[in-house]
Amino acid sequence: MKQFSIELTRSAIGTVQWFLILLASASQFLGGQTPAMPASKSVNAHFSAAQQAQRQNDYPTAEREYHEVLAVAPEFAEAHMNLGLVYQLQNRVGDAMTEFRRALKIKPGLTGANFFLGVDYCRLGDGTAALPHLRAAVSANPQRPETWLWLATAQQM
């Protein structure tokens, strides 16, 4: 059973990059919602630059651009979530979890933030804390097998 959990974790972690690309290019994973982008040319320009840097795996630039967005629009939940993903890809789990929590405080139903926060709790061995986040992600988007696998992992814990 332990081997199954380790293999599941490796498989799911390998999907982080795939989810990042998906989040940058499609609003479907955001629960069918288009990001509520603040009406500002500056915010739009920085958010677009951050997404482009993210797609190119230029995480320092993406991080800097998301910080620029959040300096002007601190309540922009999707920017917090994407910054969390950038931290996640740099193995800065604590920083990532902080950003996912900030995103969820602003927009509790944000599917990606719930999913990744749940994954992080699983990786830390806290299945109980992971469960509500993974349940919310499954409820919002039940077609994602990776989410079901992480939910099963959290329940097993």
N, C-alpha and C positions, 0 to 999 in steps of 0.2 A: 504494500500500500504506500509506503514511504517513497519507493521508486516512482510510482505513478504520479504522486504529488510533485516530485522533483521534475519529472519530464513535463508535466502539465505546466509548471512554473516556467520552465525554459521555453516551451512553446508559446505561452502567453506573452512573455517578455519579448520574444522575437516579433510579436505583432505590434509592439509599440510604434515602431517606425511606420508600419503600414497604416495604423490608425492616425498617426500624425499627418501623413500625406492625405488621407481621407478627410480629416478635419479641415485641412487647409483648402481643399478643393470642393467639398460638398457639404451642404447644410443638413443633409439627411441624418447624419449621426448626431446632430444637435437637437434631435427630437422633432425634425421637420421644421424647425424654427430658423429663420434667418437671423444672424446676430444683430442685435439692436445697436447698430453703430451710431455713436453720437454724431450729430450734424456738425462736422468740423473738417475742413480740408486737411488740416494738420494731423488730426487723428486718423483720417482715412489714408493719408500718405504714409504715416508711420506704421499703421496696421498692415497695409499692403507690403511695405518693405520688410516687415517682420515675417509675414507669411512667406514671402519669396526667399528670404534668408533661411527660414525653417526648411523649406523644400530643398534647398541646396546644402543642407546640413551645416550651415554657418551659424552655429548656436550662439556664439558671442554677439554677433550682429543682431540676431533675432531677439535675444535677451535685451539688448540695448534699445531696440525699436519698441518692444512691448513696454519697457519702462517709460519711454517717451509717450506712448499712448496713455498709460495709466497716470502719468503726471497731469494730463489734461482731462482724462475721463476715468477717475478712480472707480466708478461704478459699472464699468464695462466688463461684465462677467466673462465673456468669451476671451477677452485679452488676458484676464487672470488665468483662465484655464489653459490657454495656449502657452503662456509663460511657464505654467506648471509643467506642461509637456516638454518644453525646452529644458527645464531643470531635470526632469525625469531622464531625458536622453543624455544628460551629462552626469548621471548617477548622483544627483543632488536630491535625494528622496525627501529629506526634511523640508527643503525649500519648495519642492514640488507639492507636497501635501499641504503646506501653508497656502499656496496659491489656489489649489483645488478647493480648500475650505473657504477661501475668500470668494471664489466664484459661486460656490453653493450658498453662501450667505446672501449674495445678491440675487441669485437665480437658482433656487433649490432643485428644480427639475432638469438642470443641465446634465444631459446624459453622459457626455464624455468626462466631465469632472467627477460624477458619481462613479463611473467605471474605474477611472484611474486611481481615485482615492481608495476604492475598494481593493484594487490590486495591490496598492501600497500597504494597506493594512494586512492583507494576506502575506505579503512578502515579509512583513515584520512579525508574523505569527499570531496576529490578533484577528481571528476569524469573526469573533463577536462584533467588533467594530466595523468589519468589512461588510457584514450582511445587509444592513439597511441601504448602503450605497449600491451594492451589487443588485439587490432586489429592485431598487429604483431604476437602475440601468436596464435590467431585463424587462421590467414593466414598460419602459419607454420604447424599447427596441428589442422585441423578443426574437428577431431573426438572426442575431449575432451569436454564433456558437461559442465564441471566445468568452462572452459574458456569462453564458450558462456554465462553462467549464470553471470559471473563477468562482461563480456562486456555489457550485458543487464543492470546490476546494474550501471555501469559507465554511460551508455547512459541515464538512468533514472535520475541520479544525475544532 
